[in-house]
Amino acid sequence: MVPTLSSRQAPLVSSRRVGTRWRRRGSRAVILASSSADAKKAVVVGAGPAGSLSALYLANLGWHVKVYERRAASGDARGADAGAGRPDISYNVVLSPRGMNALAGAGVTLPEERVVRMVGNVRHLPGAAPAVSRQFKGTVAVNRDALSDAIASTAATKHPGRIEFTRGYGVRDVDFARRVAVFAPSDAPSDGDLSADEDAVSAPYDLLVAADGVNSAVRSMLARGGDVRVTQNADEMMFKTVKLPAPSSDGGGSDAEEAARCFHTWPRGLVSMLAPPDPAGTLSGVIILPGGAHAGAHRGAHRGTWTWDAVADEDDVRALFEDKFPDAFNGAPVPPEAVAQILAQRPRRGGVTTHCSRLANADGSVALVGDAAHSCWPSLGQGANCALETAQYLAFAIESMPGDLTAAVKRFDEVRAPQVHACGRLSEAGFGGVAKRAGNFLFFAKIGLLALLNKAMPFFFDKPALANINDPAWAYDDVEDAVAQETQALAAFGGVLLAASIGVVVFGWERFIGASIGAVKAIALGEGTRADEGAALAALGSAAAMTGLFRWLAKRRRERRKGNMSPAVFVSPSRGGAAAAA
């Protein structure tokens, strides 16, 4: 945890150093920018995708922005195939239309040579041919560092005098009352006296954007001051990454070129592997095994309890792949370089959900974005997409109230917080770790059942609501509400089936079918016995009840949709003029 200096311990860095532009030696890079006294000033902590996009959006609005990133810009994980040598440093993310919309809103275009436009999904099932679907069509895979670089490059090109990136500096203290943040070199002692550190930098701000990740130092400072309450839920699953070769085919008749543009998965219960594609034609594998509470378990005689503790040497790595992922290297043994990659890494948590009571402080001078605000489990592929969209929401809220920053940031919090909370709950429902696997199975089983009912009875059942999660027109809480309504609709449908089943059991098939036919005659032809008429009345009553229920559910959905807070809700009539002026 990053320590905070109180006024009793040490004063903030002298104000004489405020605004100083620094050139650091070695790997630390500073992109210098000019400033003007009358422009609003923003300080962004973290130059990941969410932080960089927030900076770009604010610069588009005419703000002067300083971005501080604790990682150096030495090129250790950057380049066209970033993270290839150290796959534990960076990883590929999948951007859906939601994330792409947020990028487009700021004018970011991803370079084609650094992305893969995916055409589908390949599931490598044990003992069977791979199953191919097109569910990832319309999405792109991009290395996280390549994404950040593309945003930063756009910012440098569009606003050379408005954005300043400083790398190799981490936040050390924030004086929220004075609106000054203090940064020091990342390799400086964390408990040192910043007032005596000539390399420390103080940065005044009108708005501080905390985009410093799941272990956010700024968020911790806000929490200690009582501005925000934070809860986190860590998954028991742990992961390591490995570079996989280009697949020979997708198993469904497509050629190797198309297979290399698919998202590959190896579902094995508690053990699994995910592999989004790389621009080079290879795959970036993510191996997921139990950890945490299960870290003390070891591989049993039947290899049914694989954990990272059980993968300690080269033989264990090869045994794991032979047991669970025999086709990962196109049927070949695990190569030495892949073994070395896996053994060199420490397992990392598969996911942490972060729930913040609010996404801003009371006076509207600090906003939380990205994983600092709402990290979630990767089950639904929304981590990066949600982070980019939050940056978009913040900018649009500020644009809608240009004269009142406090009100704008408060509005951002009011609108966005319920949405990201819903995203976190949905991710947990879809991937709740070891303890919730039964619930996860039911979650996805329900989706499969709804898909079948949609095909069989499209007049009653829409496609599963979760299919809308990648649509930027749908707020996350709208999706969650629709998922809940689906459960109610399934319950009603199940009630009808249960009643019919009871009728069959009590009266037998013949009498039940006879009564049903009699009811149809009574309704359609106006003829039949009293029993037929009674059955017809019961059928009409059931139909009316079902219709009423579905209409009520539809009404609830419509009413809920009236409050949909997509980014467009913030766009002011003057947006075009503001953008042009920027």
Secondary structure in CASP SS format (residue, H / E / C, confidence):
PFRMAT SS
TARGET T0000
AUTHOR 0000-0000-0000
METHOD secondary structure of the structure
MODEL  1
M C 1.00
V C 1.00
P C 1.00
T C 1.00
L C 1.00
S C 1.00
S C 1.00
R C 1.00
Q C 1.00
A C 1.00
P C 1.00
L C 1.00
V C 1.00
S C 1.00
S H 1.00
R H 1.00
R H 1.00
V C 1.00
G C 1.00
T C 1.00
R C 1.00
W C 1.00
R C 1.00
R C 1.00
R C 1.00
G C 1.00
S C 1.00
R C 1.00
A C 1.00
V E 1.00
I C 1.00
L C 1.00
A C 1.00
S C 1.00
S C 1.00
S C 1.00
A C 1.00
D C 1.00
A C 1.00
K C 1.00
K E 1.00
A E 1.00
V E 1.00
V E 1.00
V E 1.00
G C 1.00
A C 1.00
G C 1.00
P H 1.00
A H 1.00
G H 1.00
S H 1.00
L H 1.00
S H 1.00
A H 1.00
L H 1.00
Y H 1.00
L H 1.00
A H 1.00
N H 1.00
L C 1.00
G C 1.00
W C 1.00
H E 1.00
V E 1.00
K E 1.00
V E 1.00
Y E 1.00
E E 1.00
R C 1.00
R C 1.00
A C 1.00
A C 1.00
S C 1.00
G C 1.00
D C 1.00
A C 1.00
R C 1.00
G C 1.00
A C 1.00
D C 1.00
A C 1.00
G C 1.00
A C 1.00
G C 1.00
R C 1.00
P C 1.00
D C 1.00
I C 1.00
S C 1.00
Y C 1.00
N E 1.00
V E 1.00
V E 1.00
L E 1.00
S C 1.00
P H 1.00
R H 1.00
G H 1.00
M H 1.00
N H 1.00
A H 1.00
L H 1.00
A H 1.00
G H 1.00
A H 1.00
G C 1.00
V C 1.00
T C 1.00
L C 1.00
P C 1.00
E H 1.00
E H 1.00
R H 1.00
V E 1.00
V E 1.00
R E 1.00
M C 1.00
V C 1.00
G E 1.00
N E 1.00
V E 1.00
R E 1.00
H C 1.00
L C 1.00
P C 1.00
G C 1.00
A C 1.00
A C 1.00
P C 1.00
A E 1.00
V E 1.00
S E 1.00
R C 1.00
Q C 1.00
F C 1.00
K C 1.00
G C 1.00
T C 1.00
V E 1.00
A E 1.00
V E 1.00
N E 1.00
R H 1.00
D H 1.00
A H 1.00
L H 1.00
S H 1.00
D H 1.00
A H 1.00
I H 1.00
A H 1.00
S H 1.00
T H 1.00
A H 1.00
A H 1.00
T H 1.00
K H 1.00
H C 1.00
P C 1.00
G C 1.00
R C 1.00
I E 1.00
E E 1.00
F E 1.00
T E 1.00
R E 1.00
G C 1.00
Y E 1.00
G E 1.00
V E 1.00
R E 1.00
D E 1.00
V E 1.00
D E 1.00
F C 1.00
A C 1.00
R C 1.00
R C 1.00
V E 1.00
A E 1.00
V E 1.00
F E 1.00
A E 1.00
P E 1.00
S C 1.00
D C 1.00
A C 1.00
P C 1.00
S C 1.00
D C 1.00
G C 1.00
D C 1.00
L H 1.00
S H 1.00
A H 1.00
D C 1.00
E C 1.00
D C 1.00
A C 1.00
V E 1.00
S E 1.00
A E 1.00
P E 1.00
Y C 1.00
D C 1.00
L E 1.00
L E 1.00
V E 1.00
A E 1.00
A C 1.00
D C 1.00
G C 1.00
V C 1.00
N C 1.00
S C 1.00
A H 1.00
V H 1.00
R H 1.00
S H 1.00
M H 1.00
L H 1.00
A H 1.00
R H 1.00
G C 1.00
G C 1.00
D C 1.00
V C 1.00
R C 1.00
V E 1.00
T E 1.00
Q E 1.00
N E 1.00
A E 1.00
D C 1.00
E C 1.00
M E 1.00
M E 1.00
F E 1.00
K E 1.00
T E 1.00
V E 1.00
K E 1.00
L E 1.00
P C 1.00
A C 1.00
P C 1.00
S C 1.00
S C 1.00
D C 1.00
G C 1.00
G C 1.00
G C 1.00
S C 1.00
D C 1.00
A H 1.00
E H 1.00
E H 1.00
A H 1.00
A C 1.00
R C 1.00
C E 1.00
F E 1.00
H E 1.00
T E 1.00
W E 1.00
P E 1.00
R E 1.00
G C 1.00
L C 1.00
V E 1.00
S E 1.00
M E 1.00
L E 1.00
A E 1.00
P C 1.00
P E 1.00
D C 1.00
P C 1.00
A C 1.00
G C 1.00
T C 1.00
L E 1.00
S E 1.00
G E 1.00
V E 1.00
I E 1.00
I E 1.00
L E 1.00
P E 1.00
G C 1.00
G H 1.00
A H 1.00
H H 1.00
A C 1.00
G C 1.00
A C 1.00
H C 1.00
R C 1.00
G C 1.00
A C 1.00
H C 1.00
R C 1.00
G C 1.00
T C 1.00
W C 1.00
T C 1.00
W H 1.00
D H 1.00
A H 1.00
V C 1.00
A C 1.00
D C 1.00
E H 1.00
D H 1.00
D H 1.00
V H 1.00
R H 1.00
A H 1.00
L H 1.00
F H 1.00
E H 1.00
D H 1.00
K H 1.00
F C 1.00
P C 1.00
D C 1.00
A C 1.00
F C 1.00
N C 1.00
G C 1.00
A C 1.00
P C 1.00
V C 1.00
P C 1.00
P H 1.00
E H 1.00
A H 1.00
V H 1.00
A H 1.00
Q H 1.00
I H 1.00
L H 1.00
A H 1.00
Q C 1.00
R C 1.00
P C 1.00
R E 1.00
R E 1.00
G C 1.00
G C 1.00
V E 1.00
T E 1.00
T E 1.00
H E 1.00
C E 1.00
S C 1.00
R C 1.00
L C 1.00
A E 1.00
N C 1.00
A C 1.00
D C 1.00
G C 1.00
S C 1.00
V E 1.00
A E 1.00
L E 1.00
V C 1.00
G C 1.00
D H 1.00
A H 1.00
A H 1.00
H H 1.00
S C 1.00
C C 1.00
W C 1.00
P H 1.00
S H 1.00
L H 1.00
G C 1.00
Q C 1.00
G H 1.00
A H 1.00
N H 1.00
C H 1.00
A H 1.00
L H 1.00
E H 1.00
T H 1.00
A H 1.00
Q H 1.00
Y H 1.00
L H 1.00
A H 1.00
F H 1.00
A H 1.00
I H 1.00
E H 1.00
S H 1.00
M C 1.00
P C 1.00
G C 1.00
D C 1.00
L H 1.00
T H 1.00
A H 1.00
A H 1.00
V H 1.00
K H 1.00
R H 1.00
F H 1.00
D H 1.00
E H 1.00
V H 1.00
R H 1.00
A H 1.00
P H 1.00
Q H 1.00
V H 1.00
H H 1.00
A H 1.00
C H 1.00
G H 1.00
R H 1.00
L H 1.00
S H 1.00
E H 1.00
A H 1.00
G H 1.00
F C 1.00
G C 1.00
G C 1.00
V H 1.00
A H 1.00
K H 1.00
R H 1.00
A H 1.00
G H 1.00
N H 1.00
F H 1.00
L H 1.00
F H 1.00
F H 1.00
A H 1.00
K H 1.00
I H 1.00
G H 1.00
L H 1.00
L H 1.00
A H 1.00
L H 1.00
L H 1.00
N H 1.00
K H 1.00
A H 1.00
M C 1.00
P C 1.00
F C 1.00
F C 1.00
F C 1.00
D C 1.00
K C 1.00
P C 1.00
A H 1.00
L H 1.00
A H 1.00
N H 1.00
I H 1.00
N H 1.00
D C 1.00
P C 1.00
A C 1.00
W C 1.00
A C 1.00
Y H 1.00
D H 1.00
D H 1.00
V H 1.00
E H 1.00
D H 1.00
A H 1.00
V H 1.00
A H 1.00
Q H 1.00
E H 1.00
T H 1.00
Q H 1.00
A H 1.00
L H 1.00
A H 1.00
A H 1.00
F H 1.00
G H 1.00
G H 1.00
V H 1.00
L H 1.00
L H 1.00
A H 1.00
A H 1.00
S H 1.00
I H 1.00
G H 1.00
V H 1.00
V H 1.00
V H 1.00
F H 1.00
G H 1.00
W H 1.00
E H 1.00
R H 1.00
F H 1.00
I H 1.00
G H 1.00
A H 1.00
S H 1.00
I H 1.00
G H 1.00
A H 1.00
V H 1.00
K H 1.00
A H 1.00
I H 1.00
A H 1.00
L C 1.00
G C 1.00
E C 1.00
G C 1.00
T C 1.00
R H 1.00
A H 1.00
D H 1.00
E H 1.00
G H 1.00
A H 1.00
A H 1.00
L H 1.00
A H 1.00
A H 1.00
L H 1.00
G H 1.00
S H 1.00
A H 1.00
A H 1.00
A H 1.00
M H 1.00
T H 1.00
G H 1.00
L H 1.00
F H 1.00
R H 1.00
W H 1.00
L H 1.00
A H 1.00
K H 1.00
R H 1.00
R H 1.00
R H 1.00
E H 1.00
R H 1.00
R H 1.00
K H 1.00
G C 1.00
N C 1.00
M C 1.00
S C 1.00
P H 1.00
A H 1.00
V H 1.00
F H 1.00
V C 1.00
S C 1.00
P C 1.00
S C 1.00
R H 1.00
G H 1.00
G H 1.00
A H 1.00
A H 1.00
A H 1.00
A H 1.00
A C 1.00
END
